[in-house]
Amino acid sequence: MAIMPGGAVMTAAQCQELAEHYKSLARAHGATKDREFMLKNIARSFTGLASQLDRLAALTRDEAKVKAPPS
């Protein structure tokens, strides 16, 4: 999860949803080539952030396993 200004938290799933939203806007009829280009770039950015958040969550889980006391 990413902490946004004001303390809001964004998850990888939310980033992926936003990426899909911006991809959809880019495909909208009447979008200029420049608008389509920018919307696709925003979608790629959200997709990249979702991937990084997933990787961070996996790393956090792995680190917790290493630090966990033996049972």
OpenMM code with the backbone's topology and positions (N, CA, C; nanometers):
from openmm import Vec3, app, unit

residues = "MET ALA ILE MET PRO GLY GLY ALA VAL MET THR ALA ALA GLN CYS GLN GLU LEU ALA GLU HIS TYR LYS SER LEU ALA ARG ALA HIS GLY ALA THR LYS ASP ARG GLU PHE MET LEU LYS ASN ILE ALA ARG SER PHE THR GLY LEU ALA SER GLN LEU ASP ARG LEU ALA ALA LEU THR ARG ASP GLU ALA LYS VAL LYS ALA PRO PRO SER".split()
positions = [
    Vec3(0.0830, -0.1175, 0.0000),
    Vec3(0.0000, 0.0000, 0.0000),
    Vec3(0.0872, 0.1235, 0.0000),
    Vec3(0.0391, 0.2272, -0.0665),
    Vec3(0.1107, 0.3546, -0.0743),
    Vec3(0.0377, 0.4568, 0.0109),
    Vec3(0.1127, 0.5338, 0.0857),
    Vec3(0.0521, 0.6371, 0.1686),
    Vec3(0.0545, 0.7670, 0.0886),
    Vec3(-0.0631, 0.8198, 0.0656),
    Vec3(-0.0807, 0.9406, -0.0133),
    Vec3(-0.0799, 1.0625, 0.0797),
    Vec3(-0.0635, 1.1819, 0.0230),
    Vec3(-0.0725, 1.3029, 0.1057),
    Vec3(-0.2040, 1.3041, 0.1829),
    Vec3(-0.1988, 1.3447, 0.3067),
    Vec3(-0.3186, 1.3453, 0.3904),
    Vec3(-0.3392, 1.2129, 0.4617),
    Vec3(-0.2501, 1.1149, 0.4400),
    Vec3(-0.2573, 0.9882, 0.5103),
    Vec3(-0.3430, 0.8818, 0.4439),
    Vec3(-0.4022, 0.9112, 0.3266),
    Vec3(-0.4823, 0.8108, 0.2565),
    Vec3(-0.3907, 0.6989, 0.2075),
    Vec3(-0.4423, 0.5778, 0.2063),
    Vec3(-0.3634, 0.4619, 0.1656),
    Vec3(-0.4197, 0.4054, 0.0356),
    Vec3(-0.3312, 0.3798, -0.0601),
    Vec3(-0.3710, 0.3226, -0.1876),
    Vec3(-0.3108, 0.1830, -0.1994),
    Vec3(-0.3925, 0.0868, -0.2362),
    Vec3(-0.3459, -0.0509, -0.2504),
    Vec3(-0.3106, -0.0812, -0.3957),
    Vec3(-0.2430, -0.1927, -0.4161),
    Vec3(-0.2090, -0.2360, -0.5511),
    Vec3(-0.3360, -0.2583, -0.6326),
    Vec3(-0.4384, -0.3141, -0.5710),
    Vec3(-0.5644, -0.3388, -0.6418),
    Vec3(-0.6286, -0.2075, -0.6868),
    Vec3(-0.6240, -0.1062, -0.6026),
    Vec3(-0.6796, 0.0237, -0.6396),
    Vec3(-0.6003, 0.0854, -0.7546),
    Vec3(-0.4693, 0.0700, -0.7511),
    Vec3(-0.3864, 0.1211, -0.8598),
    Vec3(-0.4218, 0.0514, -0.9909),
    Vec3(-0.4436, -0.0795, -0.9840),
    Vec3(-0.4790, -0.1546, -1.1041),
    Vec3(-0.6155, -0.1102, -1.1568),
    Vec3(-0.7103, -0.0852, -1.0660),
    Vec3(-0.8417, -0.0354, -1.1079),
    Vec3(-0.8286, 0.0998, -1.1777),
    Vec3(-0.7468, 0.1874, -1.1216),
    Vec3(-0.7257, 0.3177, -1.1840),
    Vec3(-0.6589, 0.3032, -1.3203),
    Vec3(-0.5659, 0.2106, -1.3319),
    Vec3(-0.5013, 0.1868, -1.4609),
    Vec3(-0.6051, 0.1458, -1.5647),
    Vec3(-0.6950, 0.0562, -1.5277),
    Vec3(-0.8003, 0.0129, -1.6201),
    Vec3(-0.8918, 0.1295, -1.6562),
    Vec3(-0.9213, 0.2136, -1.5602),
    Vec3(-1.0060, 0.3302, -1.5851),
    Vec3(-0.9423, 0.4225, -1.6885),
    Vec3(-0.8137, 0.4514, -1.6714),
    Vec3(-0.7457, 0.5407, -1.7643),
    Vec3(-0.7280, 0.4770, -1.9020),
    Vec3(-0.7101, 0.3459, -1.9070),
    Vec3(-0.7049, 0.2772, -2.0372),
    Vec3(-0.8387, 0.2921, -2.1087),
    Vec3(-0.9459, 0.2779, -2.0329),
    Vec3(-1.0794, 0.2928, -2.0891),
    Vec3(-1.1008, 0.4350, -2.1419),
    Vec3(-1.0583, 0.5340, -2.0657),
    Vec3(-1.0706, 0.6721, -2.1113),
    Vec3(-0.9903, 0.6955, -2.2393),
    Vec3(-0.8757, 0.6318, -2.2501),
    Vec3(-0.7916, 0.6468, -2.3687),
    Vec3(-0.8601, 0.5889, -2.4923),
    Vec3(-0.9434, 0.4868, -2.4728),
    Vec3(-1.0135, 0.4237, -2.5850),
    Vec3(-1.1437, 0.4964, -2.6209),
    Vec3(-1.1807, 0.5945, -2.5411),
    Vec3(-1.3077, 0.6646, -2.5625),
    Vec3(-1.3098, 0.7320, -2.6994),
    Vec3(-1.4259, 0.7281, -2.7601),
    Vec3(-1.4428, 0.7927, -2.8905),
    Vec3(-1.4249, 0.9430, -2.8760),
    Vec3(-1.3585, 1.0005, -2.9692),
    Vec3(-1.3395, 1.1443, -2.9682),
    Vec3(-1.2140, 1.1911, -2.8966),
    Vec3(-1.1406, 1.1003, -2.8346),
    Vec3(-1.0173, 1.1395, -2.7666),
    Vec3(-0.9116, 1.1734, -2.8726),
    Vec3(-0.8477, 1.2866, -2.8549),
    Vec3(-0.7410, 1.3233, -2.9477),
    Vec3(-0.6214, 1.2308, -2.9261),
    Vec3(-0.5323, 1.2289, -3.0220),
    Vec3(-0.4120, 1.1454, -3.0104),
    Vec3(-0.3289, 1.1874, -2.8891),
    Vec3(-0.3190, 1.3173, -2.8651),
    Vec3(-0.2426, 1.3651, -2.7496),
    Vec3(-0.3072, 1.3204, -2.6187),
    Vec3(-0.4399, 1.3331, -2.6111),
    Vec3(-0.5109, 1.2909, -2.4895),
    Vec3(-0.4963, 1.1397, -2.4695),
    Vec3(-0.5109, 1.0652, -2.5770),
    Vec3(-0.4964, 0.9188, -2.5695),
    Vec3(-0.3568, 0.8811, -2.5197),
    Vec3(-0.2550, 0.9485, -2.5723),
    Vec3(-0.1173, 0.9232, -2.5320),
    Vec3(-0.0987, 0.9481, -2.3827),
    Vec3(-0.1483, 1.0614, -2.3348),
    Vec3(-0.1330, 1.0963, -2.1933),
    Vec3(-0.2095, 0.9989, -2.1036),
    Vec3(-0.3312, 0.9645, -2.1416),
    Vec3(-0.4106, 0.8716, -2.0603),
    Vec3(-0.3451, 0.7336, -2.0530),
    Vec3(-0.2888, 0.6893, -2.1643),
    Vec3(-0.2183, 0.5600, -2.1638),
    Vec3(-0.0942, 0.5663, -2.0749),
    Vec3(-0.0254, 0.6802, -2.0757),
    Vec3(0.0919, 0.6939, -1.9881),
    Vec3(0.0515, 0.6914, -1.8413),
    Vec3(-0.0589, 0.7564, -1.8076),
    Vec3(-0.1079, 0.7527, -1.6700),
    Vec3(-0.1424, 0.6093, -1.6316),
    Vec3(-0.2078, 0.5368, -1.7222),
    Vec3(-0.2429, 0.3965, -1.6964),
    Vec3(-0.1173, 0.3139, -1.6715),
    Vec3(-0.0141, 0.3347, -1.7523),
    Vec3(0.1117, 0.2603, -1.7330),
    Vec3(0.1747, 0.2935, -1.5984),
    Vec3(0.1651, 0.4189, -1.5582),
    Vec3(0.2209, 0.4586, -1.4281),
    Vec3(0.1486, 0.3877, -1.3137),
    Vec3(0.0151, 0.3833, -1.3205),
    Vec3(-0.0598, 0.3131, -1.2164),
    Vec3(-0.0311, 0.1633, -1.2181),
    Vec3(-0.0143, 0.1061, -1.3357),
    Vec3(0.0195, -0.0365, -1.3449),
    Vec3(0.1561, -0.0626, -1.2818),
    Vec3(0.2515, 0.0252, -1.3088),
    Vec3(0.3846, 0.0127, -1.2491),
    Vec3(0.3800, 0.0266, -1.0982),
    Vec3(0.3016, 0.1213, -1.0491),
    Vec3(0.2886, 0.1385, -0.9042),
    Vec3(0.2252, 0.0155, -0.8409),
    Vec3(0.1244, -0.0408, -0.9050),
    Vec3(0.0612, -0.1629, -0.8532),
    Vec3(0.1635, -0.2751, -0.8423),
    Vec3(0.2471, -0.2882, -0.9434),
    Vec3(0.3513, -0.3919, -0.9422),
    Vec3(0.4508, -0.3694, -0.8290),
    Vec3(0.4930, -0.2458, -0.8109),
    Vec3(0.5878, -0.2145, -0.7042),
    Vec3(0.5264, -0.2396, -0.5667),
    Vec3(0.3995, -0.2064, -0.5495),
    Vec3(0.3324, -0.2314, -0.4209),
    Vec3(0.3203, -0.3806, -0.3935),
    Vec3(0.2922, -0.4597, -0.4974),
    Vec3(0.2877, -0.6056, -0.4805),
    Vec3(0.4249, -0.6591, -0.4392),
    Vec3(0.5286, -0.6109, -0.5039),
    Vec3(0.6641, -0.6555, -0.4708),
    Vec3(0.7028, -0.6153, -0.3290),
    Vec3(0.6642, -0.4937, -0.2888),
    Vec3(0.6928, -0.4480, -0.1531),
    Vec3(0.6201, -0.5346, -0.0501),
    Vec3(0.4956, -0.5704, -0.0778),
    Vec3(0.4197, -0.6547, 0.0139),
    Vec3(0.4860, -0.7925, 0.0274),
    Vec3(0.5323, -0.8478, -0.0851),
    Vec3(0.6001, -0.9776, -0.0809),
    Vec3(0.7294, -0.9685, -0.0006),
    Vec3(0.8054, -0.8620, -0.0208),
    Vec3(0.9298, -0.8427, 0.0540),
    Vec3(0.9008, -0.8289, 0.2030),
    Vec3(0.7980, -0.7539, 0.2365),
    Vec3(0.7603, -0.7353, 0.3770),
    Vec3(0.7241, -0.8689, 0.4413),
    Vec3(0.6483, -0.9519, 0.3684),
    Vec3(0.6133, -1.0856, 0.4208),
    Vec3(0.7383, -1.1704, 0.4415),
    Vec3(0.8298, -1.1671, 0.3430),
    Vec3(0.9538, -1.2453, 0.3538),
    Vec3(1.0384, -1.1994, 0.4724),
    Vec3(1.0470, -1.0695, 0.4907),
    Vec3(1.1257, -1.0162, 0.6023),
    Vec3(1.0631, -1.0534, 0.7363),
    Vec3(0.9305, -1.0559, 0.7421),
    Vec3(0.8623, -1.0926, 0.8667),
    Vec3(0.8894, -1.2390, 0.9013),
    Vec3(0.8990, -1.3229, 0.8007),
    Vec3(0.9282, -1.4657, 0.8244),
    Vec3(1.0677, -1.4832, 0.8822),
    Vec3(1.1619, -1.4057, 0.8322),
    Vec3(1.3010, -1.4158, 0.8776),
    Vec3(1.3121, -1.3667, 1.0210),
    Vec3(1.2388, -1.2636, 1.0578),
    Vec3(1.2471, -1.2050, 1.1905),
    Vec3(1.1602, -1.2757, 1.2932),
    Vec3(1.0693, -1.3598, 1.2481),
    Vec3(0.9773, -1.4281, 1.3407),
    Vec3(1.0560, -1.5217, 1.4312),
    Vec3(1.0250, -1.5203, 1.5611),
    Vec3(1.0945, -1.6123, 1.6526),
    Vec3(1.0535, -1.7555, 1.6246),
    Vec3(1.1439, -1.8496, 1.6474),
    Vec3(1.1116, -1.9909, 1.6224),
    Vec3(0.9977, -2.0363, 1.7150),
    Vec3(0.9132, -2.1215, 1.6605),
    Vec3(0.7999, -2.1735, 1.7383),
    Vec3(0.8387, -2.2945, 1.8178),
] * unit.nanometer
topology = app.Topology()
chain = topology.addChain("A")
for resn in residues:
    res = topology.addResidue(resn, chain)
    for name in ("N", "CA", "C"):
        topology.addAtom(name, app.Element.getBySymbol(name[0]), res)
